Amino acid sequence: MTVAISKLRASDEGFDQTLEKLIAWDMVSDTAVEETVSGILRQVRTQGDQALIEFTNRFDRRQVETIDQLSISAEQLQEALQSIDSESRQALETAATRIRDYHNHQTQESWQYQEADGTTLGQKITPLDRVGIYVPGGKASYPSSVLMNCIPARVAGVREVIMMVPAPDAELSPMVLAAAAIAGVDQVFTVGGAQAVAALAYGTETVPKVDKIVGPGNIYVATAKRMVFGSVGLDMVAGPSEILVVCDGQTDPDWIAMDLFSQAEHDEDAQSIFISWDADYIEAVHRSICKLLPEMERKEIISQSLENRGALIEVADQQQAIELINRIAPEHLELSVEDPQAWLPEIRHAGAIFMGRHTAEALGDYCAGPNHVLPTSATARFSSPLGVYDFQKRSSLIYCSEQGASELGKVASVLGRSESLTAHARSAEYRIKSTK
């Protein structure tokens, strides 16, 4: 089977423009989508539960009459956990343990320090009260997303976790519900799309308003998240899945091909890019792609993804590979090379870095421990993976002793008057000790 995937050379004229076009992605540029989402948000905000029922029936082909029919009880979560086979349960519990252990290392403590005059400064760490997690449904079920979004919130100390997951045609994977039971989700509603985001952001008669929404979704979910920002906090507005694999030519090319498939199978807009300075090896990887694709259950999606947004790129050397890594700023970066640690000092932009020939990106998706909710669309230039810190907020602590207030008041007075903010200056001046 011949697979149409772009083959590029970094030395070719016009490469920069071709690469920019390849990696460009604007998740919410469609005006029609924005208008649709805006209407959904408005209707949920004004009509609450009734709007959720109507949209769920329309978009998910349900026949729901009451909001209770969209709610999953704690007993149902436990029933789902009991219903799955022992191997599946063990896999979920092992993954949950590893994810929890990793995120326990991210916890932050409040701190204070005292200056010589008795002034005390510090920071108070407080978990969010309630968060909403969105778990995609449709082309695949994602119990791993339940674990990755809920467990860090629990580690952070969040009091309540509300989960939204669509159930098209009233079908929902028991694994998703089992994962919710293991992770400690408090409430589950089988609502998806922009209407789920609206319910979490604004609240309805039944769905409580949350402080932050986390979790990926389709273009309607991403658009809705961006529109409700400000009413509620967000983790990120995620685009399609991405993987960038760099290899020195010494890894089995079948492994590399399958690693590229692992992201391409998510959807047709996912991006899989391979970089090497070994031209013969690039051809070997292409042959592996063509050989292995017919075996894949989702071969149509993979093929379309590779044709639309995939690429095999030949570079001059390791240094040029690193330059492209930092330019692309991939969600997932695989360094399938002899000494990946030596590359780290120069890599500035990547969501997650998988080091060595045996570290498949798929391990990070499920059970390695670090979070799989990662910055996409080059936002790794300024964003980080989801973590405990996303579910906590920081309050500054300031206590001034009499002496400290006097000394700082002199500084604040000068600065306040320089900005023509006289009340600021006089407020500080009242605390200045008289020298008489």
Stockholm file with secondary structure:
# STOCKHOLM 1.0

chainA/1-436         MTVAISKLRASDEGFDQTLEKLIAWDMVSDTAVEETVSGILRQVRTQGDQALIEFTNRFDRRQVETIDQLSISAEQLQEALQSIDSESRQALETAATRIRDYHNHQTQESWQYQEADGTTLGQKITPLDRVGIYVPGGKASYPSSVLMNCIPARVAGVREVIMMVPAPDAELSPMVLAAAAIAGVDQVFTVGGAQAVAALAYGTETVPKVDKIVGPGNIYVATAKRMVFGSVGLDMVAGPSEILVVCDGQTDPDWIAMDLFSQAEHDEDAQSIFISWDADYIEAVHRSICKLLPEMERKEIISQSLENRGALIEVADQQQAIELINRIAPEHLELSVEDPQAWLPEIRHAGAIFMGRHTAEALGDYCAGPNHVLPTSATARFSSPLGVYDFQKRSSLIYCSEQGASELGKVASVLGRSESLTAHARSAEYRIKSTK
#=GR chainA/1-436 SS CCCCCEEEETTSTTHHHHHHHHHCCCTTCCHHHHHHHHHHHHHHHHHTHHHHHHHHHHHSCCCCCSGGGGEECHHHHHHHHHHSCHHHHHHHHHHHHHHHHHHHTTCCCCEEEECTTSCEEEEEEEECSEEEEECCCSSSCCHHHHHHHHHHHHHHTCSEEEEECCCGGGCCCHHHHHHHHHHTCSEEECCCHHHHHHHHHHCCSSSCCCSEEECCCCHHHHHHHHHHBTTBEESCCCCSCEEEEEECSCSCHHHHHHHHHHHHTTCTTCEEEEEESCHHHHHHHHHHHHHHGGGCTTHHHHHHHHHHHCEEEECSSHHHHHHHHHHHCCSEEEEESSCGGGGGGGCCCCSEEEESTTCCHHHHHHTSSSCSCCCCTTGGGTCCCCCGGGGEEEEEEEECCHHHHHHHHHHHHHHHHHTTCHHHHHHHHTTSCCCC
#=GC SS_cons         CCCCCEEEETTSTTHHHHHHHHHCCCTTCCHHHHHHHHHHHHHHHHHTHHHHHHHHHHHSCCCCCSGGGGEECHHHHHHHHHHSCHHHHHHHHHHHHHHHHHHHTTCCCCEEEECTTSCEEEEEEEECSEEEEECCCSSSCCHHHHHHHHHHHHHHTCSEEEEECCCGGGCCCHHHHHHHHHHTCSEEECCCHHHHHHHHHHCCSSSCCCSEEECCCCHHHHHHHHHHBTTBEESCCCCSCEEEEEECSCSCHHHHHHHHHHHHTTCTTCEEEEEESCHHHHHHHHHHHHHHGGGCTTHHHHHHHHHHHCEEEECSSHHHHHHHHHHHCCSEEEEESSCGGGGGGGCCCCSEEEESTTCCHHHHHHTSSSCSCCCCTTGGGTCCCCCGGGGEEEEEEEECCHHHHHHHHHHHHHHHHHTTCHHHHHHHHTTSCCCC
//
